[in-house]
Every structure is written in C-alpha cells, then in structure tokens.
Amino acid sequence: MGSLRVRYLTTSAILADALGRRLAAEPDMALAQDGPEADVVLVDGGGAPDDWSELGASPTGSRVVVIATSDAPGGAVAAARAGAWAWLDRRCGADDLVRVLRGVVRGGAFFPCDVQGEILESLRADAAGGRDAGPLARLTARESEVLDALGEGLGNREIAEYLDMSYNTVRTHINEVFRKLGVHTRVDAVRTLRGAG
C-alpha cells in the first residue's frame, strides 16, 4: 500500500503541525500539503461550515472524517447526510485517529454508538421520502419531534416529559432547530414548520 495522504482542514497551525508529526511516525501516512490529492480529508469541526452539504462533494473521491467539537448528535447526523465517513470526538487519542483514518480508506465508517441510532433513523426517513428538500430536511428525527411539539404549543418541560428526555436535552434540540432553520423565536420556527406542510 502506498502512502495514505491526509489533508487536515483547521485554522490551528499548532494542531496541523502536531498531526503532521504524528502521521510522520506512521510508515504509510503523510500530511498532504496544498496541491496533491488527499485520500482522507480531516475536518476540524470547530472550523467547519454550518452547512455540511459540501462535505461529500469532493470531486477527488477523498473520504471525509470530522473531529467533532460538540456532543450534539445533530452535527453527526448532518455530517453523515453530507457524506462524512467518520465523526470523532475531539477527545479521542492519536492511535484511535490513525485507526479510523486507515479504516475509512478501506471503506469503513465510524460514528459514536450513542448517535448511530439517530443517524440511521434520519437516513431511513430521508430514503423513504419522509423529508423534502426544504429547510426541515436539515433536522434530525428527534429535532423534528421537538419542533412538532413546539407546534402543538408545548413548553420545554412539557416536551421533556412528552418525549421522555431531559429538560437540557430539549433546550439543546430547540437551539439546534433554531440554528438549522435560521430563526430566533419559537413563533418563527413553528411558522417555518407550518409553511413547509
């Protein structure tokens, strides 16, 4: 096997240098500089766009691996929808990262166990035509349930009880819904929901 070339998209020169040094210790890996094609594109989730749609659009066929800066499952779902092959917690070790980089080149996909169910549910709904191409298509299944509950006029505590989740999880989902829909209030979110249906 030739050298596995990794391009690291980050705004941190220190992290890029550290990754380059770690990959240099592997006989089959190298950090790709500008110019040559990369086998894997490693995206620092902190510098990634809000719209993940360009992740899977690599004309070179590079596999995309995202280093997450948030535990929110909505980011993992959006990245998977956009074509990412892996979603790693930013606290993962260098050995885990190297294992994942090798794995995605061989066709493996790596997502944390606690978000795999939500990813599969969302992708199945997409495949079944359960989502249109409108703004609601960016929501995970759980975020859609929270938005539906907002549409019924439920408050955060009522939503938490109704959907059997914690109050803080409801708040996180509502914030993600607002961000993805580009709105700032519950009224605007519900208006978007009703306008799409």
Secondary structure, DSSP 4 states (H G I P E B T S, - for coil): --PEEEEEE-S-HHHHHHHHHHHHTSTTEEE--SSS--SEEEEEGGGS-S-GGGGGG-TT--EEEEEES---HHHHHHHHHHT-SEEEETT--HHHHHHHHHHHHTT--B--HHHHHHHHHHHHHHHTT-S-SSGGGGS-HHHHHHHHHHHTT--HHHHHHHHT--HHHHHHHHHHHHHHHT-SSHHHHHHHHHHH-
